Amino acid sequence: MIDPTARIEATAAIGLDVTVGPYCTVGPHVTAGDGCRLVAHVHLTGHTTIGARTVIHPFASLGSPPQSVHYRGGPTRLVVGADCDIREHVTMSTGTEDGGGVTQVGDRCFLMVGSHVGHDCHVGNNVVFANNILLAGHVTVGDHVVFGGGVAVRQFVRIGEGAMLVGLSGARADVIPWGTVQGPLANLVGLNVIGMRRRGFSKADIHRYREAYRALFFGDGEFRVRLERVAADFGGDPQVTKMIDFIRAGKRPLTMAAKRGEADEDA
């Protein structure tokens, strides 16, 4: 199932039932899991591992050296999970020595045309990238995040589980779990209620999370005081606790709410 025009180095590890289409190139330190499909003109290089049944479309380039002036040429890695769908012109870099050495993308991720995953990024499972998404280095993305087309994320930013980034937004600070952000210099504009429903949140779950969100971002007093108040008032709610823990773990700015909008009310 390997096209005669493909070039596969002898030391590459190719699993069972892998399809390698026309003009693909696979480097000596690449591992492709069982059932992978390289459609055509796919470039896999570096110390790169591709999970089982992942499909990679033409002109994707995975495992190239990181775009970092601090990279010293070490054998850093790229790890892509199982059952991903990687469309045309997607690029992913390996990690850097100072950033942990690994760029990682989870299982069942869908990366549409022209998306880029920079060095030392860690992307969770079931993440959707619309066209032309740009993740700078060291970005962390939780499970079930959705990126609208043309979103750019600044280096070291954390995107919480289930967040929604509206198309053409620029994320410059951490985004809370299940938050929705929008704008060239993105602000928090509400909650990803549709995503919460799809993940099985009950109406009561959403109502409590929305109450905590409003108290935290629109309540009285300084933000740190509101944070402790919400932690005490909603301490028994596991999703609110996740949000509080996410905020407390941050070392960089948090995307804040600019105003209330329809997204805040949609539950």
C-alpha positions in Angstrom: 0.0 0.0 0.0 3.0 2.3 -0.6 3.0 4.2 -3.9 6.3 3.7 -5.9 6.9 7.4 -6.0 7.0 7.7 -2.1 10.3 7.9 -0.3 10.5 6.2 3.0 13.8 5.9 5.0 14.8 2.4 5.9 14.7 3.1 9.7 11.2 4.6 9.7 8.6 2.5 11.6 5.5 1.9 9.5 2.6 0.1 11.1 0.2 -2.4 9.7 -2.3 -1.4 7.0 -0.7 2.0 6.4 -1.3 3.7 3.1 1.5 6.0 1.8 0.3 7.9 -1.3 2.2 9.5 -4.2 5.2 11.6 -3.5 5.1 11.3 0.2 8.4 11.5 2.1 8.9 9.8 5.5 12.1 10.5 7.5 14.3 8.0 9.4 13.0 8.8 12.9 9.3 8.8 12.0 6.7 6.3 13.4 3.3 5.9 11.7 0.8 3.8 13.6 -1.4 1.1 12.3 -4.0 2.2 9.7 -2.6 5.6 9.1 -3.2 7.1 5.6 -0.8 9.6 4.0 -2.9 10.8 1.0 -0.2 12.3 -1.2 2.6 14.8 -1.0 2.9 14.5 2.8 6.2 15.4 4.5 7.0 13.7 7.8 10.4 14.4 9.3 12.1 14.7 12.6 11.5 12.5 15.6 7.8 12.3 14.9 5.1 9.8 16.0 1.7 9.6 14.3 -1.1 7.7 16.1 -3.2 4.9 14.6 -5.7 5.7 11.9 -4.7 9.3 11.5 -5.3 10.7 8.0 -2.9 13.3 6.6 -3.8 15.2 3.5 -1.6 16.7 0.7 1.2 19.2 1.5 1.0 18.8 5.3 4.5 19.0 6.8 4.9 17.5 10.3 8.0 17.3 12.4 10.1 20.1 11.0 12.5 21.9 13.4 10.9 24.5 15.7 10.7 28.1 14.5 12.7 29.3 17.5 16.0 31.1 17.7 16.7 29.2 20.9 16.6 25.7 19.3 20.0 24.1 19.4 19.4 21.2 17.0 18.6 18.5 19.6 16.4 15.4 18.9 13.2 17.0 20.1 9.9 15.4 19.3 6.4 15.7 17.8 3.7 13.3 19.0 0.3 13.2 17.2 -2.5 11.1 18.6 -4.9 8.5 17.0 -7.8 9.1 14.7 -6.8 12.7 13.8 -7.8 14.3 10.5 -5.0 16.6 9.3 -5.9 18.6 6.2 -3.9 20.3 3.5 -1.0 22.6 4.3 -1.1 21.9 8.1 2.3 22.4 9.8 3.5 21.2 13.2 7.0 21.7 14.7 8.9 19.6 17.1 9.7 21.0 20.6 12.7 22.9 21.9 15.2 21.8 24.4 14.2 24.5 26.9 10.4 24.0 26.4 10.2 20.4 27.4 11.3 18.9 24.1 7.9 17.7 22.9 5.1 19.2 20.8 1.9 17.1 21.4 -1.5 16.8 19.7 -4.1 14.5 21.3 -6.6 12.0 19.8 -9.4 12.7 17.4 -8.3 16.3 16.6 -9.5 17.9 13.3 -7.0 20.4 11.8 -8.4 22.1 8.8 -6.4 23.8 6.0 -3.3 25.9 6.8 -3.3 25.4 10.6 0.0 25.6 12.5 0.9 24.1 15.8 4.1 25.7 17.1 6.9 24.3 19.1 6.2 22.9 22.6 2.4 23.2 22.3 0.2 20.7 24.1 -3.2 20.2 22.5 -5.8 18.0 24.1 -8.3 15.6 22.6 -11.2 16.3 20.3 -10.0 19.8 19.4 -11.3 21.4 16.2 -9.1 23.9 14.3 -10.9 25.7 11.5 -8.8 27.0 8.6 -5.6 29.0 9.2 -5.4 28.7 13.0 -2.0 29.8 14.4 -0.7 28.6 17.7 2.5 30.2 18.8 5.0 28.3 20.9 4.2 26.8 24.3 0.5 27.1 24.0 -1.7 24.7 26.0 -5.1 23.7 24.7 -7.6 21.7 26.7 -10.0 19.0 25.4 -13.0 19.9 23.2 -11.8 23.4 22.3 -13.1 24.9 19.1 -11.1 27.5 17.1 -13.0 29.5 14.5 -11.2 30.4 11.2 -8.2 32.6 11.4 -7.7 32.6 15.1 -4.1 33.4 16.4 -2.9 32.5 19.9 0.0 34.2 21.6 2.9 32.2 23.0 2.4 30.6 26.5 -1.3 31.2 26.5 -3.6 28.5 28.1 -7.0 27.7 26.5 -9.2 25.9 29.0 -11.4 22.9 28.3 -14.4 23.4 26.0 -13.5 27.0 25.2 -14.7 28.6 21.9 -12.6 31.1 20.1 -14.6 33.0 17.5 -13.1 33.4 14.0 -10.5 36.1 13.5 -9.9 36.5 17.2 -6.4 37.1 18.7 -6.0 35.3 22.1 -3.4 37.2 24.1 -4.2 35.8 27.6 -5.5 32.6 29.2 -9.1 31.6 28.4 -11.2 30.0 31.2 -12.8 26.6 30.6 -16.0 26.8 28.6 -15.4 30.5 27.9 -16.2 32.2 24.6 -13.8 34.9 23.4 -14.0 37.2 20.4 -12.2 40.2 18.9 -8.8 41.1 17.4 -7.5 41.6 21.0 -9.9 39.0 22.3 -12.3 39.6 25.3 -14.4 37.1 27.1 -17.9 37.6 25.7 -19.8 34.7 27.4 -19.9 30.9 27.8 -19.8 28.2 25.2 -23.3 26.9 26.3 -23.8 24.9 23.1 -20.5 23.1 23.8 -21.6 22.4 27.4 -24.8 20.9 26.2 -23.0 18.7 23.7 -20.7 17.4 26.5 -23.8 16.4 28.6 -24.1 19.3 31.0 -27.6 19.4 32.5 -29.6 22.6 32.6 -28.8 22.9 36.3 -25.1 22.4 35.7 -25.1 25.2 33.1 -27.1 27.5 35.4 -24.6 27.1 38.3 -21.6 27.6 36.0 -23.2 30.7 34.6 -24.0 32.1 38.1 -20.4 31.5 39.1 -19.2 33.2 35.9 -21.3 36.3 36.5 -20.2 36.5 40.1 -16.6 36.2 39.1 -16.5 38.6 36.2 -19.3 41.0 37.0 -19.4 41.0 40.8 -18.4 43.7 43.2 -14.9 44.2 44.6 -11.4 43.3 43.3 -11.1 40.2 41.1 -9.0 38.3 43.6 -11.7 38.9 46.3 -14.4 37.7 43.9 -12.3 34.6 43.0 -12.2 33.6 46.7 -15.8 34.3 47.2 -16.9 32.2 44.2 -14.6 29.4 45.3 -16.3 29.4 48.7 -19.9 29.8 47.4 -19.6 27.2 44.6 -17.0 24.8 46.2 -19.2 21.8 45.7 -19.6 22.2 42.0 -16.8 20.2 40.1 -16.9 22.4 37.0 -16.7 25.6 38.9 -13.8 24.1 40.9 -12.0 23.3 37.6 -12.4 26.9 36.5 -11.1 28.3 39.9 -8.2 25.9 39.8 -7.4 26.9 36.2 -7.3 30.5 37.2 -5.2 29.9 40.3 -2.7 27.9 38.3 -2.1 30.7 35.8 1.2 32.6 35.6 0.1 35.0 32.9 -2.9 37.4 32.4 -6.4 36.1 32.1 -8.8 37.1 29.3 -11.4 39.3 31.0 -15.0 40.0 30.2 -15.7 43.3 28.4 -19.5 43.3 28.7 -22.5 41.1 29.0 -23.9 39.8 25.7 -26.3 37.3 24.3 -23.9 34.4 25.0 -24.1 35.1 28.7 -27.9 34.6 28.7 -28.1 31.6 26.4 -28.8 28.8 28.9 
